[in-house]
């Protein structure tokens, strides 16, 4: 229950930061949202792997979150995931998380576009 409350606060904070185009704020709340879900899984090996990947993914996330349409989509997906978690709907949560993770495949495209713009 406490994690769900924290996740809800993070979703609200993310919306606040997005309205102000505060990319570091969005990234910070995004990281915390993912960290809480990862730790709630109680899967130490997965948590360790994701922690190790964090810095690598972080380098791409700034370009991704700098695009308001992509940041907004990510925030909406977080809201949907949170709602599914609150309903304790495992199948819906699994489906929504899979959909959310597919967005990672767009990181490379966004970074390459940003590099070409320079």
Secondary structure, DSSP 8 states (H G I E B T S, - for coil): -HHHHHHHHHHHHHHHHHHTT-HHHHHHHHHHHHHHHHHHTT-HHHHHHHHHHHHHHHHHHHHHHTSHHHHHHHHHHHHHHHHHHHTT-HHHHHHHHHHHHHTTHHHHHHHHHHHHH-
